[in-house]
C-alpha cells in the first residue's frame, strides 16, 4: 500500500496540468489572428497604394487637359493652366470619391510648360490591426506626371 502522503502528492501534481491545453489553444488562436491581420492588412495597404497611384495618374491627365488659352493664342504652344492646377486636381479627387482631408491634401506639385506633376493622398483604416496604427488610420500617397501634347 502507498502511504497517504504519496497519494496526495501524486493527485496534486496531476491536477497542476489541468487547463494547460485550453491556455495553449487560446495563445495559438491569438497568434493566428495577429498573423492573419498582418497578411490581410499588408495586402490592403498594397492595394491602397496602387489606388492612390492610379488616381494620381488620372488626376495628372485631368490637369494636363486644362491648358492656357492665352498660350495657344499668343504663341501657339500648349501651356498648362498653372493657376487652376491644384483646383483641377482637387476636383478630380473629389469626383473619385475621396474624403475631405484627402481632397485638401492633394495638390499640383509642379506645372510648367506642357508638363504637370500631381500628388494625391489616400487615408484608409486597417481591418484587423487598427489598434497598432496611430490614430486608427494610415495614409498613402500617389504621385504622377502628365504631359499635354499638341496634335497637328
C-alpha positions in Angstrom: 0.0 0.0 0.0 1.0 3.5 -0.6 1.3 5.9 2.1 -1.4 8.6 2.2 1.1 11.5 1.7 2.4 9.9 -1.5 -1.1 9.6 -2.9 -1.9 13.2 -2.1 1.3 14.3 -3.8 0.5 12.3 -6.9 -3.0 13.7 -7.1 -1.8 17.2 -6.5 0.8 17.1 -9.3 -1.7 15.6 -11.7 -4.1 18.5 -11.1 -1.5 21.1 -12.0 -1.8 20.3 -15.7 -5.5 20.9 -15.8 -6.4 23.7 -18.3 -3.0 24.0 -19.9 -4.4 22.7 -23.2 -7.0 25.5 -23.2 -4.3 28.1 -22.5 -2.2 26.8 -25.4 -5.2 26.9 -27.7 -6.0 30.5 -26.7 -2.4 31.6 -27.3 -2.4 29.8 -30.7 -5.6 31.5 -31.7 -4.3 34.9 -30.7 -1.1 34.3 -32.7 -3.2 33.2 -35.7 -5.3 36.3 -35.6 -2.1 38.5 -35.5 -0.6 36.7 -38.5 -3.9 36.8 -40.4 -4.3 40.5 -39.6 -0.8 41.2 -40.8 -1.3 39.4 -44.1 -4.7 41.0 -44.8 -3.7 44.5 -43.8 -0.4 44.3 -45.8 -2.4 43.3 -48.9 -4.9 46.1 -48.3 -2.0 48.6 -47.9 -0.6 47.5 -51.3 -4.0 47.8 -52.9 -4.5 51.3 -51.4 -1.1 52.5 -52.7 -1.9 51.2 -56.1 -5.3 53.0 -56.0 -3.6 56.3 -54.9 -1.1 56.0 -57.7 -3.9 55.3 -60.2 -5.9 58.3 -59.1 -2.8 60.4 -59.2 -2.2 59.4 -62.9 -5.7 60.2 -63.8 -5.7 63.5 -61.9 -2.4 64.4 -63.7 -4.1 63.7 -67.1 -7.1 65.7 -66.0 -5.0 68.7 -65.0 -3.0 68.4 -68.2 -6.2 68.7 -70.2 -6.7 72.2 -68.8 -4.4 74.3 -71.0 -4.0 78.0 -71.1 -6.0 79.6 -73.9 -3.7 82.6 -73.8 -0.7 80.4 -74.5 -2.4 78.9 -77.6 -3.4 82.3 -78.9 -0.2 84.1 -78.3 2.5 81.6 -79.2 0.6 78.6 -80.5 2.1 76.4 -77.8 0.4 74.2 -75.3 0.9 75.6 -71.8 -0.9 74.0 -68.8 -3.0 76.4 -66.7 -0.8 76.5 -63.6 -3.1 78.9 -61.6 -6.0 76.4 -61.6 -3.9 73.2 -61.4 -4.5 72.4 -57.8 -8.2 73.2 -58.1 -8.4 70.8 -61.0 -6.6 68.1 -59.1 -8.8 68.5 -56.1 -12.0 68.5 -58.2 -10.9 65.2 -59.8 -10.0 63.7 -56.4 -13.5 64.7 -55.1 -15.2 63.1 -58.1 -13.1 59.9 -57.4 -14.9 59.6 -54.0 -12.1 60.6 -51.6 -12.8 62.2 -48.3 -12.4 65.9 -47.3 -9.0 65.8 -45.8 -7.6 63.8 -48.7 -9.1 66.3 -51.1 -7.5 69.3 -49.4 -4.1 67.5 -49.1 -4.0 66.6 -52.8 -2.3 69.2 -54.9 -0.4 70.1 -58.0 3.3 69.9 -57.2 4.6 71.5 -60.4 3.0 72.9 -63.6 5.5 74.3 -66.1 5.1 74.4 -69.8 3.2 71.4 -71.0 4.1 69.2 -68.1 2.3 68.7 -64.7 3.1 66.7 -61.6 0.4 66.0 -59.0 0.3 64.4 -55.6 -2.8 62.6 -54.2 -3.4 61.5 -50.6 -5.5 58.5 -49.6 -6.4 57.7 -46.0 -7.7 54.3 -45.0 -8.3 52.2 -41.9 -6.7 48.8 -41.5 -9.2 46.0 -40.9 -7.6 43.9 -38.2 -4.6 45.7 -36.9 -6.1 49.2 -36.5 -5.0 49.2 -32.8 -1.4 49.1 -33.9 -1.7 52.1 -36.3 -1.5 55.6 -35.0 -5.0 57.2 -34.7 -6.6 54.2 -36.3 -5.9 55.2 -39.9 -3.0 55.1 -42.3 -2.1 57.5 -45.2 -0.6 56.6 -48.6 0.5 59.0 -51.3 0.4 58.7 -55.1 2.5 60.9 -57.4 2.3 61.1 -61.2 3.4 63.3 -64.1 1.5 64.0 -67.3 2.3 66.0 -70.4 -0.1 67.8 -72.7 0.7 67.2 -76.3 -0.4 69.4 -79.2 -1.7 67.3 -82.2 -1.0 68.6 -85.6 
